[in-house]
Amino acid sequence: MKIQILGTGCAKCKKLAKNAEIAAQELHLEYELVKVTDIREITAFGVLMTPALAIDGQVKLSGKVPTVAELKRLLSA
């Protein structure tokens, strides 16, 4: 599974990355965490608000930092 954190590296982006990593580890997933910081790459996903989360190239949420529990639901869907 490829988990992509879309954002420029702000505090919220870092929190999303940390929460996503915790959620993936708690679910015992095999994953690759990628931070996408280039604004052109971010807009290519159609994202207007960061931070955003993409799973295997599909944007699942943007503009907020979900809890670990919310991320676990997204990652296990």
C-alpha positions in Angstrom: 0.0 0.0 0.0 1.3 3.5 -0.9 0.3 6.2 1.6 0.9 9.7 0.2 0.9 12.8 2.4 0.2 15.8 0.2 1.4 19.1 1.7 4.3 21.6 1.8 5.6 20.4 5.2 3.6 22.4 7.6 2.8 21.3 11.2 -0.5 19.8 10.1 1.2 17.9 7.3 3.7 16.4 9.7 0.9 15.5 12.1 -1.0 13.7 9.3 2.1 11.8 8.4 2.7 10.7 12.0 -1.0 9.7 12.5 -1.0 7.8 9.2 2.2 5.9 10.2 0.8 5.0 13.6 -2.5 3.8 12.0 -0.7 1.7 9.4 1.6 0.1 12.0 -1.4 -0.6 14.3 -3.1 -2.4 11.4 0.1 -4.3 10.6 0.0 -3.1 7.0 2.8 -3.3 4.5 3.1 0.3 3.4 5.3 2.9 1.9 4.8 6.4 3.2 5.6 9.2 0.7 5.5 12.9 1.4 4.5 14.9 -1.7 5.7 18.5 -1.2 5.9 19.8 -4.8 2.9 22.1 -5.3 2.6 21.0 -9.0 2.3 17.4 -7.9 -0.2 18.2 -5.2 -2.4 20.2 -7.6 -2.1 17.3 -10.2 -4.1 15.2 -7.6 -6.8 17.9 -7.7 -6.2 18.9 -4.1 -7.0 22.5 -3.2 -6.5 22.3 0.5 -3.6 20.7 2.4 -2.8 18.5 4.2 -4.3 15.7 2.1 -4.1 12.0 2.2 -3.9 9.7 -0.9 -3.9 5.9 -0.7 -2.6 4.1 -3.8 -2.9 7.4 -5.8 -6.5 8.1 -4.8 -7.2 11.2 -2.6 -9.2 10.1 0.4 -9.3 13.4 2.3 -8.0 16.9 2.3 -8.0 20.0 4.4 -7.9 18.3 7.8 -5.9 16.1 10.1 -7.9 13.0 11.0 -7.4 11.0 14.2 -5.6 7.7 14.2 -8.9 5.9 14.5 -10.3 7.7 11.4 -7.2 6.9 9.5 -7.4 3.2 10.4 -10.9 3.1 8.9 -9.6 4.7 5.7 -6.6 2.4 5.5 -8.6 -0.8 6.1 -11.4 0.1 3.6 
